[in-house]
Amino acid sequence: MTVETRVATTPYQLTLSVGASDLDGRGHVNNVVYLRWVQDAAAAHWATLAPDGLREDLAWVALRHEIDYLSPALLGDEIVVRTWVGVAEGLSFERFTEIRRADGRALARARTLWCPVDARSGRPQRVSADVRARCSVPAPGERP
């Protein structure tokens, strides 16, 4: 297994607390906040995966979000957001995110498809083999 593959398969983790501004009218974390956490975790993970100098040239845009809401989060809850990369097909890169309370209770799971783009033009951009290895895992039956 290469260093890049080990980096790609290692989940990235954020820990945060639910604040009053995260709540909806029912006193639960608003669905949009879960999506923000998914995006925040992806951005933070990219910052750790990106080779030196590439963050200024390459950005990511979401193509699709799928979120399963499993249990509500409440004011003051400590939250753990874990994200990891999946398979890439062409310019579509899969990412998974799991949101849990600190006690381990699953709150939400997400699958997102991301596209790499030129940071200046916003146009889709192919990535190097190194970036592909850092930001995806081989498809089943595919060689790394």
Phi, psi and omega per residue, in radians:
M1 nan 2.310 -3.119
T2 -1.393 2.857 3.085
V3 -1.022 -0.771 -3.108
E4 -1.057 -0.723 3.131
T5 -1.151 -0.699 3.095
R6 -1.086 -0.723 3.115
V7 -1.072 -0.800 -3.075
A8 -1.106 -0.620 -3.054
T9 -1.560 -0.074 3.119
T10 -1.462 2.089 3.129
P11 -1.114 2.546 3.050
Y12 -1.760 2.522 -3.040
Q13 -2.303 2.366 3.002
L14 -2.077 2.528 3.047
T15 -2.129 2.379 -3.119
L16 -2.630 2.957 3.095
S17 -2.021 2.485 3.097
V18 -1.309 2.178 3.098
G19 -1.851 2.962 -3.112
A20 -1.024 -0.628 -3.115
S21 -1.235 -0.192 3.125
D22 -1.479 -0.179 -2.983
L23 -1.579 2.658 3.013
D24 -1.702 -3.006 -3.105
G25 -1.146 -0.279 3.124
R26 -1.662 0.011 3.135
G27 1.459 0.193 3.077
H28 -1.827 2.790 3.026
V29 -1.067 2.289 -3.131
N30 -1.184 2.519 -3.129
N31 -0.975 -0.623 -3.142
V32 -1.137 -0.533 3.128
V33 -1.173 -0.693 3.075
Y34 -1.020 -0.749 3.117
L35 -1.102 -0.715 3.088
R36 -1.048 -0.752 3.125
W37 -1.091 -0.706 3.090
V38 -1.028 -0.823 -3.128
Q39 -1.196 -0.710 3.118
D40 -1.081 -0.738 3.134
A41 -1.149 -0.719 3.116
A42 -1.085 -0.770 -3.137
A43 -1.131 -0.746 3.136
A44 -1.156 -0.674 3.114
H45 -1.141 -0.770 3.104
W46 -1.001 -0.693 3.140
A47 -1.052 -0.540 3.109
T48 -1.480 -0.455 -3.110
L49 -1.506 -0.487 -2.994
A50 -1.152 2.258 3.025
P51 -1.098 2.702 -3.132
D52 -0.860 2.308 3.063
G53 1.462 -0.221 -3.050
L54 -1.406 -0.467 -3.108
R55 -1.032 -0.503 3.130
E56 -1.323 -0.390 -3.056
D57 -1.785 -0.494 -3.030
L58 -2.131 2.291 3.074
A59 -2.199 3.037 -3.123
W60 -2.257 2.425 3.034
V61 -2.129 2.520 3.137
A62 -1.363 2.331 3.044
L63 -1.713 -0.544 -3.053
R64 -2.832 2.420 3.001
H65 -2.134 2.340 2.984
E66 -2.181 2.139 -3.116
I67 -2.239 2.288 2.993
D68 -1.844 2.077 3.113
Y69 -1.594 2.124 -2.994
L70 -1.869 -0.624 -3.089
S71 -2.790 2.567 -3.100
P72 -1.325 2.600 2.963
A73 -1.806 2.572 -3.032
L74 -2.191 2.877 3.138
L75 -0.882 2.270 3.097
G76 1.535 -0.226 3.119
D77 -1.040 2.437 2.989
E78 -1.543 2.256 -3.019
I79 -2.069 2.455 3.047
V80 -2.050 2.136 3.127
V81 -1.948 2.064 3.128
R82 -2.012 2.385 3.121
T83 -2.375 2.624 3.104
W84 -2.677 2.783 -3.082
V85 -1.553 2.724 3.082
G86 -2.075 -2.542 -3.068
V87 -1.447 2.541 3.019
A88 -1.919 2.384 3.038
E89 -2.247 1.949 -3.085
G90 1.087 -2.099 3.134
L91 -1.759 0.243 3.136
S92 -1.900 2.016 -3.092
F93 -1.947 2.158 -3.109
E94 -1.472 2.492 3.078
R95 -2.469 2.476 3.107
F96 -2.008 2.562 3.099
T97 -2.432 2.437 3.090
E98 -2.197 2.289 3.140
I99 -2.042 2.147 -3.114
R100 -2.288 2.686 2.910
R101 -1.275 2.770 -3.124
A102 -1.036 -0.433 3.110
D103 -1.365 -0.010 3.088
G104 1.757 -0.207 -3.115
R105 -1.151 2.211 3.120
A106 -1.252 2.248 3.137
L107 -1.850 -0.683 -3.126
A108 -2.800 2.684 3.031
R109 -2.325 2.461 -3.113
A110 -2.358 2.623 2.979
R111 -2.229 2.228 -3.112
T112 -2.246 2.500 3.009
L113 -1.876 2.273 -3.083
W114 -2.108 2.620 3.081
C115 -2.117 2.273 3.055
P116 -1.296 2.403 3.133
V117 -2.329 2.714 3.002
D118 -1.144 2.200 -3.041
A119 -1.115 -0.458 -3.127
R120 -1.545 -0.774 -3.053
S121 -1.610 -0.415 -3.074
G122 1.384 0.076 -3.125
R123 -1.449 2.499 3.083
P124 -0.924 2.501 -3.050
Q125 -2.414 2.288 3.007
R126 -1.191 2.633 -3.122
V127 -2.008 2.819 3.121
S128 -1.193 2.875 3.085
A129 -1.063 -0.606 3.121
D130 -1.123 -0.832 3.137
V131 -1.141 -0.725 3.115
R132 -1.026 -0.741 3.131
A133 -1.172 -0.610 3.124
R134 -1.259 -0.528 -2.955
C135 -1.967 0.248 3.088
S136 -2.787 2.917 3.035
V137 -2.078 2.712 3.125
P138 -1.083 2.517 3.040
A139 -1.155 2.690 3.097
P140 -0.918 2.266 -3.136
G141 1.478 -0.118 3.121
E142 -1.584 2.529 3.104
R143 -1.441 2.465 3.085
P144 -1.176 nan nan
